[in-house]
Amino acid sequence: MTQLPRRAVLAAPAALAAPALAQAYPTRPITMVVPFAAGGPTDTVARLLAQAMGPDLGGTIVVENVAGAGGTLGAQRVAQARPDGYTILCHHIGMATIPTLYRRLAYDPVNGFATIGMITEVPMTIVGRRTLEANTLAELVALVRQRGERLNYANAGIGAASHLCGLLFMSAVGTAMTTVPYRGTGPAMNDLVAGTVDLMCDQTTNTAEQIRAGTIKAFAVTTRERVPALPELPTAAEAGLPDFEISVWHGLYAPRGTPEPIINRLSQSLQVALRSPVLVQRFADLGTTPVPPERATPAYHQRFWQADIARWRPIIQAAGSFAD
């Protein structure tokens, strides 16, 4: 009888255990942490995704909002969680800016996570209260330059996508406004609709329905091409701000050290969810689309994330806009 080498015998249990681990997972509900307030754009993406992933996983994904500190509180919650696949993070472009914006954190904003896959890239819109005097982007730019800090600009806090978009907008027009930070873009949108604040730059997932309903005024989208869900809204470049372009990508993360079979199972479920007709339609209603399958993988997500950290670092350092 032929005997297997000792290292092969020792490796066999591990090789058998990996598929078994993935097959058994999950055995209880998974918590998907959103580091922003309920009702905001990232929360919307997360809840749609959780509903679409649940059936494929054969379990329940519960969305938990852990808002505050520009998304770092929720990220910390996941980075310090047990790496067993039962606590995951849905975050946006802030994962690429936090490493530069925050110089002192209670967790490692880069090495504390394992990537699962990207979800979507959401266009942003420059919007204002319904009674704002300007009706076009050119008129808005002129108004901002005239009134400056007498106009107030809402965002979801330092490091949030709405904050980053605002920085770029004020830089583009060469005029500062008074910044009003909120604990999430959901509350900020409520005040914009009420007319308490003047302006905001936010994702279509949070603004499209309000724009169509006429409760806020829209000036431009921040992508290279127009958004099918808002076909009448010009791009910033078309409306007079060339090179003003920003979109907000979202991705899924697990704590570093989560077993690879579980990461792969979550990535597989993510890809299934992104092909769901219901999710595709709901994303379309909100002005966005799922990423293609090759981008919803741990490897691609990791490469893209690291490249975006490198892209934003000099911009943030030049602005000197640190959060701590």
C-alpha positions in Angstrom: 0.0 0.0 0.0 1.4 3.4 -1.1 1.8 5.8 1.8 1.2 9.6 1.3 4.0 11.9 2.4 3.5 13.2 5.9 3.0 16.9 4.7 0.2 15.7 2.4 -1.5 13.8 5.2 -1.3 16.9 7.4 -2.6 19.2 4.6 -5.6 16.9 3.8 -7.7 17.9 6.8 -7.2 21.6 6.1 -8.1 21.1 2.4 -11.2 19.3 3.4 -12.1 21.9 6.1 -12.1 24.9 3.7 -15.0 23.8 1.5 -16.9 22.5 4.6 -16.5 25.9 6.3 -17.9 27.7 3.3 -20.8 25.2 3.0 -21.8 25.6 6.6 -21.6 29.4 6.6 -23.8 31.2 7.6 -25.5 29.5 10.5 -26.9 32.7 12.1 -27.8 36.3 10.9 -25.0 38.4 9.5 -24.6 42.0 10.6 -23.9 44.5 7.8 -22.6 47.7 9.4 -23.3 51.0 7.6 -21.1 53.8 9.1 -23.7 56.5 8.4 -27.2 57.4 9.5 -30.3 55.5 8.3 -31.9 57.0 5.3 -28.7 58.1 3.7 -27.4 57.0 0.3 -25.0 54.3 1.6 -27.7 53.0 3.9 -30.0 52.7 0.8 -27.3 50.7 -1.1 -26.7 48.5 1.9 -30.3 47.7 2.5 -31.0 46.8 -1.1 -27.9 44.7 -1.2 -28.7 42.9 2.1 -32.1 41.9 0.8 -30.6 40.6 -2.4 -27.8 38.6 -0.8 -29.9 37.0 1.9 -31.6 34.4 -0.3 -28.4 33.2 -1.9 -26.7 32.9 1.5 -29.8 31.1 2.9 -29.8 33.5 5.8 -30.6 37.0 7.0 -28.4 40.1 6.8 -29.3 42.7 9.3 -28.2 46.3 8.6 -26.9 48.2 11.6 -26.2 51.9 11.4 -23.2 53.0 13.4 -22.9 56.7 12.5 -20.4 59.3 13.5 -16.9 60.7 13.0 -17.1 60.7 9.2 -17.7 56.9 9.0 -14.8 55.9 11.2 -16.9 54.7 14.2 -18.7 52.1 12.0 -15.5 51.1 10.3 -13.8 50.6 13.7 -16.7 48.4 14.9 -16.0 46.1 12.0 -12.2 46.2 12.1 -12.3 45.1 15.7 -15.0 42.5 15.3 -14.4 38.8 15.4 -13.2 37.7 11.9 -15.8 35.0 11.4 -17.9 36.5 8.6 -20.8 37.6 10.8 -19.9 41.3 10.9 -19.2 43.0 7.6 -19.0 46.6 6.4 -20.7 48.5 3.6 -18.7 51.7 3.0 -18.1 54.1 0.2 -15.2 56.2 -1.2 -14.5 57.3 2.4 -12.5 54.1 2.8 -10.0 55.7 0.4 -9.8 59.1 2.1 -9.9 58.1 5.8 -6.3 57.0 5.8 -5.2 60.6 5.0 -8.0 62.6 6.6 -7.5 60.9 10.0 -3.9 60.8 11.3 -4.9 59.2 14.6 -7.4 56.3 14.7 -8.1 53.5 17.1 -7.9 51.0 14.3 -5.8 50.4 11.1 -7.9 52.0 8.3 -6.0 50.0 5.6 -4.7 46.7 7.1 -7.7 46.2 9.4 -9.9 44.9 6.6 -10.2 42.2 3.9 -12.0 43.3 0.7 -15.0 41.3 -0.5 -15.9 43.2 -3.7 -17.2 46.4 -5.1 -20.9 47.2 -5.4 -21.6 50.3 -7.4 -20.3 53.7 -8.4 -22.9 56.3 -7.7 -23.0 59.7 -9.5 -23.3 62.8 -7.3 -25.6 65.8 -7.9 -25.2 69.5 -6.9 -28.5 70.4 -5.4 -30.1 73.3 -3.5 -33.2 74.3 -1.6 -36.2 74.7 -3.8 -36.4 78.5 -3.1 -32.7 79.2 -4.0 -32.4 82.1 -6.4 -30.2 80.3 -8.9 -31.7 78.1 -11.6 -28.6 76.9 -13.5 -25.1 75.9 -12.5 -23.7 79.1 -14.0 -26.2 81.2 -11.9 -25.3 79.1 -8.8 -21.5 79.7 -9.3 -22.2 83.5 -9.6 -24.4 83.4 -6.5 -21.7 81.5 -4.5 -19.0 84.0 -5.6 -21.3 86.9 -4.6 -22.4 85.6 -1.2 -19.6 83.3 -0.1 -19.9 82.4 3.5 -23.5 83.8 3.7 -24.5 80.6 1.9 -24.4 77.4 4.0 -23.5 74.0 2.6 -24.7 70.8 4.2 -22.7 67.6 4.4 -22.6 64.3 6.3 -19.5 65.2 8.3 -15.7 65.3 7.5 -14.7 62.5 5.2 -18.2 61.8 3.9 -18.7 61.8 0.2 -20.8 65.0 0.5 -17.9 66.7 2.3 -15.4 65.7 -0.4 -17.6 66.8 -3.2 -18.2 70.1 -1.4 -14.4 70.6 -1.1 -14.0 70.1 -4.8 -16.9 72.4 -5.6 -15.7 75.3 -3.4 -12.2 74.8 -4.9 -13.6 74.9 -8.4 -15.5 78.1 -7.9 -12.7 79.6 -5.7 -15.1 80.6 -2.9 -15.7 79.2 0.6 -19.1 78.7 2.0 -20.2 78.1 5.6 -20.2 74.3 6.1 -22.9 72.7 8.2 -22.0 69.1 9.1 -24.6 66.5 10.0 -24.6 62.9 11.3 -25.5 61.5 7.8 -26.9 62.8 4.6 -30.4 61.7 5.6 -30.8 64.4 8.2 -29.0 66.9 5.9 -31.5 66.1 3.1 -34.4 66.7 5.5 -33.1 70.2 6.3 -32.4 70.9 2.6 -36.0 70.0 1.7 -37.2 72.2 4.6 -35.0 75.1 3.4 -32.9 75.3 6.5 -29.7 74.9 4.5 -28.9 76.2 1.0 -26.8 73.6 -0.8 -25.6 70.1 -0.8 -23.6 67.7 -3.1 -24.9 64.2 -2.7 -25.4 60.9 -4.4 -28.2 60.2 -6.7 -29.3 57.4 -4.4 -30.3 60.1 -1.9 -31.3 62.9 -4.3 -33.0 61.4 -7.4 -36.4 60.9 -5.9 -36.4 64.4 -4.3 -35.3 65.9 -7.6 -38.1 64.2 -9.5 -40.6 65.2 -6.8 -39.5 68.9 -7.1 -38.8 69.2 -3.4 -35.2 70.4 -4.1 -33.5 72.1 -7.0 -30.9 70.3 -9.1 -28.0 72.0 -11.0 -25.7 69.2 -12.3 -24.4 65.7 -12.1 -20.8 65.2 -11.3 -20.1 62.4 -13.8 -18.7 62.5 -17.3 -22.0 61.5 -18.8 -25.6 62.3 -18.0 -27.5 59.9 -15.7 -30.3 58.0 -17.4 -32.5 58.4 -14.3 -32.2 62.2 -14.6 -31.8 62.7 -18.3 -32.5 66.5 -18.2 -29.8 67.2 -15.7 -26.6 68.4 -17.4 -23.1 67.3 -16.3 -21.0 69.8 -14.5 -18.7 70.1 -17.5 -21.7 70.8 -19.8 -22.9 73.4 -17.3 -19.6 75.3 -17.1 -17.4 73.5 -14.6 -14.9 71.5 -16.7 -12.9 68.7 -15.0 -15.3 68.7 -12.1 -15.9 64.9 -11.8 -16.5 62.7 -8.9 -18.5 59.4 -8.3 -18.9 57.5 -5.1 -18.0 53.9 -5.2 -19.2 51.4 -2.6 -17.6 48.1 -1.4 -18.0 45.3 1.1 -15.3 44.6 3.7 -14.8 42.0 6.5 -12.3 42.1 9.4 -8.8 41.2 8.5 -8.2 37.5 9.2 -11.6 36.4 8.1 -11.1 32.9 6.5 -10.7 33.0 2.7 -13.5 30.5 2.1 -16.0 32.8 3.9 -14.6 35.9 2.0 -15.1 34.0 -1.3 -18.6 32.9 -0.3 -19.6 36.4 0.5 -18.1 37.6 -2.8 -20.0 34.9 -4.7 -23.2 36.0 -3.0 -22.5 39.7 -3.8 -22.1 38.8 -7.5 -25.4 36.9 -7.5 -27.1 39.8 -5.8 -25.8 42.3 -8.3 -27.4 40.3 -11.1 -30.8 40.3 -9.4 -33.4 42.0 -11.6 -35.0 43.6 -8.6 -31.8 45.1 -7.4 -30.7 46.2 -10.9 -34.1 48.0 -11.3 -33.9 49.7 -7.9 -30.4 50.8 -8.6 -31.5 52.2 -12.0 -34.4 54.1 -10.2 -31.7 55.7 -8.0 -29.5 56.7 -10.9 -26.8 54.0 -10.6 -25.9 50.5 -11.8 -24.2 47.5 -10.3 -20.5 47.0 -11.1 -19.7 44.2 -13.6 -18.9 40.8 -12.0 -15.1 41.1 -12.4 -15.1 44.1 -10.2 -17.2 42.4 -7.4 -14.2 40.3 -6.4 -11.7 40.6 -3.5 -8.7 41.0 -5.7 -10.1 43.8 -8.0 -11.6 45.6 -5.0 -8.2 45.6 -3.2 -6.4 47.0 -6.2 -9.0 49.7 -6.8 -9.1 50.7 -3.2 -5.3 51.1 -2.9 -5.1 53.1 -6.1 -7.9 55.5 -4.9 -6.0 56.0 -1.5 -3.0 57.1 -3.6 -5.2 59.4 -5.8 -6.9 61.2 -2.9 -3.8 61.6 -0.6 -2.2 64.6 -2.4 -5.6 66.3 -2.8 -6.4 66.1 0.9 -2.9 67.0 2.0 -2.8 70.1 -0.4 -6.2 71.3 1.1 -4.9 70.7 4.6 -8.5 69.5 5.5 -7.7 67.0 8.2 -10.3 65.6 10.6 -8.2 65.4 13.7 
